[in-house]
Amino acid sequence: MKLRKKLIYINLGLLLIYTILIIFVSFKGGRENEINRLVLMASAIFYHILINLILGAIFYFDGKKEVGKAFLLSASVVLLIGFSSCIASVNI
């Protein structure tokens, strides 16, 4: 259980860091910057989830089922929170 919490906190911290960086880098106003920010956020979240899914599958099928489950759970949490932050970043 500690491993799951630790992994989720690490992934949420990474999500927070690159969300803030993307918003500050692309914060200039204008409609085209909102679309660019949306695409950049969606791409970053997609790759973050993809890496978690790949690591989860590798660990799960390698025999470390608890670690694999933790990565898969973390991928789902990043998907739920990341989608919300991606949509909310357009309205900032």
C-alpha positions, 0 to 999 in steps of 0.5 A: 500500500505504501508503494502505491501511495508513493508512486501516485504522489510521484506521478502527481508531482510530475504532472503538477510540475510539467503542467505549471511549466507548460502554462507559464511557457505558453501564457501569452493570451490569444486563441492560437496559444490556447490551442497550442497549450491544449495540444502540448498538455494533451501530448505530455499527459498522453506520454506520461500515461503511456510510460506508466502503462508500459512500466506497469505491464513490464513489472506485472508480467515480470513477476512483480505484480504489486509494482505493476498494479501500482503503475497501472493505478497511477496511470489511471489517476494521471488520466483522470486528473490530467484530463481535467487539468488539460481542459482547465488549462485552456480556460486560464 
